[in-house]
Amino acid sequence: MDIHELIQQKCPDGFDVAKIKSVAKIYRGTRVVKEQLFDDGYPVYQNSLVPMGYMDAFNREENMTFVICAGAAGDIGFSREKMWAADDCYCFESSRLDQRFLCMI
């Protein structure tokens, strides 16, 4: 099944397209240095989809989509648990978005 058939099947009445900044607040993470990291705790995402370490605090709730903006720039991840988004990580908050797929609900 190609994308056009999938859209026709799942969205027979069409769908709205919007820039994410018009439906969500975009947050950039907060800088972390290695001395702040632990071997256990909340995962810290910086410039990769693999946690760079763990912290005893979090700055984003569970079920959050994030986009890496350095290193593996453009990679998109999803955290099912609370996490720390570092400064090379963008997150989106909105009651109008399905976080898992970044689509409007």
Buried (B, 14 or more C-beta within 10 A) or exposed (E): EEEEEEEEEEEEEEEEEEEBEEBBEEBEBEEBEEEBBEEEBBBBBBBBBEBBBBBEEBBBEEEBBBBBBEEBEEBEBEBEEBBBBBBBBBBBEBEEBEBEEBBBE
